[in-house]
Amino acid sequence: MPSSSTPSAPAPTRVDHSPWRSLKYRSMRWWSLANLVSNAGTWMQLTVQNLLVLQITGSAAATGLSLSVQAAPGLLVSVAGGAAVDRWPRKLTAAVSQALLGAVAFTTALLVAFDQLNLGVLMALAAVTGLIATIDGPACALLGNDLVRAEDVPSAIGVGSLVSNAGRLAGAGLAGLAVGVFGTAAAYAANGVSFLFVAAVIPFLRPVATAVTKAAPTAPREDDMTVREGLAFFARRPRLVALAGISGISAIFGRNYGLTLAVLVTGPLAGGAGAFGTVSTVLAVGGIVGAVLGARLRKPSVRLVGTLAAAGALLQVVAGLSPSLAVLLVLVLPMAVVESVSDTAGTTVLQTDPPAHMRGRVLGVWNSIRTMWSLAGPPALGLLMELAGARGALVAGGLLIAGAIGAGHLLRRRRALRPVVSPVPTKRPALSTAA
């Protein structure tokens, strides 16, 4: 007789939380290599760019102006750049923008080599670079996400952060070698080669099937692809508005450690440049550890981002009260770890929460907001430090961040608990017929 025993239930699928799980995709491995090369080239150029401006103009103000000119398109036309990313094929857009950035780098290298670069041309090239970057940034970010499944996007972002840090270290070291052996133009030429390498890799990348399916379930109407629609979508999305608020207040009052901790170490703690170098190293190590931990996330939320930001702000308050450099070093590491995990979680929400056909414009709006607070943050923090000192700025800034996030959470809870009163239907008189 046949056995009447019931079949055993299938074994539960093991959830992969490895921070490196995005690298199981072949295309993601190639994309990470391309980004490593690109970041190294970019930091080679950035390392010598300020020195080049000083050589040409002899003015520190001109150096700052060149950076502002390059950042200006991010403030003014990022939303239009994001709309272009939503309208155009992503791989083609990323490849063309990388090739154009390479052309700008090669042009600059030739002008430097033949001593034909003046301030006006330099500003024009900086503006063109910033304009191309308004399209290249969201195109490359979203292309990287297309190469993995949705649950592996945090890993892709975390790996990207590690690649960025590694490229920064490699680029800074290679810049000195290239300039010493071949001259300043070599750094720009190397950056141009790095852009062309990325452009050459892009055609061979293969998005995963789920990314392709979710990217365009139905073709959006033409009137859904406008800049205005992108702005309206962002404003109507409470999660994105909350994320922008958390990130903005944290960036202004809690992330400018290069300024606040430098003044704290060299002032009240009576340390020198070497002591601040040690603090900066610990911050970098904490950022790397945080990137690895953030890559283990699968479905982060805005609540998680807010909780981490508030925790980092409270650590900042304690750091501002540090009685010695040793105590500060103990606090700086978890501050950097929490900040890095929060960044990974926030970036994941930003790049996966909107529908696929809106993500370019959402990133465009985000880049405009981020440029705004990056320009407004240092002067605001500097004013706070003038009024309250380094310790006061750290303590007040941390309390402001934690208080704002806590108030936002309480306000959201009150709205969620508010009863919804349905209108009571009025009883209609019965219909009657005349006698």
Secondary structure, DSSP 4 states (H G I P E B T S, - for coil): ----PPPPPPPPPPP---TTGGGGSHHHHHHHHHHHHHHHHHHHHHHHHHHHHHHHH--HHHHHHHHHHHHHHHHHSHHHHHHHHHHS-HHHHHHHHHHHHHHHHHHHHHHHHTT---HHHHHHHHHHHHHHHHHHHHHHHHHHHHTS-GGGHHHHHHHHHHHHHHHHHHHHHHHHHHHHHH-HHHHHHHHHHHHHHHHHHGGG----HHHHHHH-SSPPPGGGSSHHHHHHHHHH-HHHHHHHHHHHHHHHHTS-HHHHHHHHHHTTT---HHHHHHHHHHHHHHHHHHHHHHTT-SS--HHHHHHHHHHHHHHHHHHHT-SSHHHHHHHHHHHHHHHHHHHHHHHHHHHHSS-GGGHHHHHHHHHHHHHHHHHHHHHHHHHHHHHHHHHHHHHHHHHHHHHHHHHHHHHHHHHHHSPPPPPPPPPPPPP----
